Amino acid sequence: MRVLGRDAMWTASTYVEGKHGRLVVQFSRKPLDSELKAIEELANTKIAEDLKVEVVIMPREEAERIYGEVIYDLFKVPETVRELYITIVYDTSGEIWNINACNKQHLPSAKLIGRIVLGKARFRQAKNLLELPFDIEP
């Protein structure tokens, strides 16, 4: 969202296995090469800054009251789930850089990730989805 704007706010899916992964976001157009380069550069800058990652377990109603819908992706958490794992990534200033309701394991620090190298992005116009494959290097 920070590079592509609010049109890329909603995550459709994420996948990470080993040193490979893919992020899929809702988006309305094929991104420019300069935008893709900026995404990769920003990701690696934030990794180098060693952003703090915190996971907070809280009642769903409290999480929604405090943070609103920004904690969710395109795929909502089922209403029957009453307790959420809120993953918060803090910028170097202490402000929230990213926040998400997620049940996956996370590293305690961004620096432990390594370097992100974007692969060939794929824009699926029929579904308004942008797939961003990536590899993780030491």
C-alpha positions in Angstrom: 0.0 0.0 0.0 2.9 2.4 0.8 4.1 2.2 -2.8 1.0 1.3 -4.8 -1.5 3.4 -2.7 -4.8 2.5 -1.2 -5.8 0.4 -4.2 -3.4 -2.2 -2.9 -4.6 -2.2 0.7 -6.3 -5.6 0.8 -4.3 -8.8 0.9 -5.9 -11.7 -0.9 -3.4 -14.4 0.2 0.0 -15.0 1.5 2.2 -18.1 1.1 5.7 -18.7 2.5 7.5 -22.0 2.5 11.2 -22.1 3.2 13.0 -19.4 1.2 10.1 -18.8 -1.2 6.8 -17.0 -0.9 4.1 -15.1 -2.6 1.9 -12.1 -1.6 -1.3 -11.5 -3.5 -3.0 -8.2 -3.1 -6.2 -6.8 -4.6 -5.1 -4.3 -7.3 -6.7 -2.7 -10.3 -3.8 -2.5 -12.8 -0.4 -3.9 -13.9 2.3 -2.1 -11.8 5.1 -0.2 -13.4 8.6 -1.7 -13.2 9.6 1.3 -11.1 6.8 0.5 -8.6 8.0 -3.1 -8.3 11.6 -1.9 -7.7 10.3 0.5 -5.1 8.4 -2.3 -3.3 11.5 -4.4 -3.2 13.7 -1.5 -2.0 11.2 -0.5 0.7 10.8 -4.1 2.0 14.6 -4.5 2.3 15.0 -1.1 3.9 12.4 -2.1 6.6 14.2 -5.4 7.1 17.5 -3.6 7.5 15.9 -1.3 10.1 15.2 -4.4 12.2 11.6 -3.6 12.9 10.1 -5.0 16.1 7.3 -7.6 15.6 4.8 -8.2 18.4 2.0 -10.7 18.6 -0.8 -9.8 21.0 -3.7 -12.2 21.7 -6.9 -10.3 22.4 -10.6 -10.6 22.3 -12.0 -10.0 18.9 -14.4 -7.2 20.0 -11.5 -5.4 21.6 -9.2 -5.7 18.6 -11.9 -4.5 16.2 -12.7 -1.6 18.6 -9.1 -0.5 18.9 -7.8 -1.2 15.3 -10.9 -1.4 13.1 -11.1 -3.4 9.9 -7.5 -2.7 8.9 -6.5 -5.9 10.9 -8.4 -8.0 8.3 -7.6 -9.1 4.8 -10.0 -10.0 1.9 -10.6 -13.3 3.7 -12.3 -12.4 6.9 -11.8 -14.4 10.1 -14.9 -16.5 10.8 -17.4 -14.8 13.2 -17.1 -17.8 15.5 -13.5 -17.0 16.3 -13.6 -14.9 19.5 -9.9 -14.5 20.2 -7.4 -13.0 17.6 -3.7 -13.1 17.3 -2.8 -9.5 16.3 0.6 -9.2 14.6 2.0 -5.7 15.0 5.1 -4.5 13.2 6.5 -1.3 14.6 8.5 1.3 12.6 11.7 2.6 14.0 9.7 5.6 15.4 7.6 3.2 17.5 4.5 3.8 15.2 2.6 0.9 13.8 4.1 0.0 10.3 1.7 -2.9 9.7 -1.0 -4.7 11.6 -2.9 -7.9 10.8 -5.0 -10.6 12.5 -2.9 -13.7 11.7 -2.6 -17.2 13.0 0.8 -18.0 11.5 4.1 -18.0 13.2 6.2 -14.8 12.9 9.8 -13.9 13.6 10.4 -11.5 16.5 12.5 -9.2 14.4 12.4 -8.2 10.7 16.2 -8.4 10.4 16.0 -12.2 10.8 14.3 -12.4 7.4 17.3 -11.7 5.2 16.9 -10.0 1.9 13.8 -10.0 -0.2 14.2 -10.5 -4.0 10.9 -10.0 -6.0 10.3 -12.4 -8.8 8.2 -11.7 -11.9 4.9 -10.1 -10.8 1.7 -11.4 -12.3 -1.4 -9.2 -12.7 -4.6 -11.1 -13.0 -6.9 -8.5 -14.5 -10.1 -10.6 -14.5 -9.8 -10.9 -10.7 -8.0 -7.6 -10.0 -5.2 -9.4 -8.2 -1.5 -8.8 -8.2 0.8 -11.7 -7.4 4.2 -10.8 -6.0 6.4 -13.8 -5.8 9.6 -13.5 -3.8 12.7 -15.3 -2.6 14.6 -14.8 0.6 18.3 -14.5 0.5 20.7 -14.5 3.5 
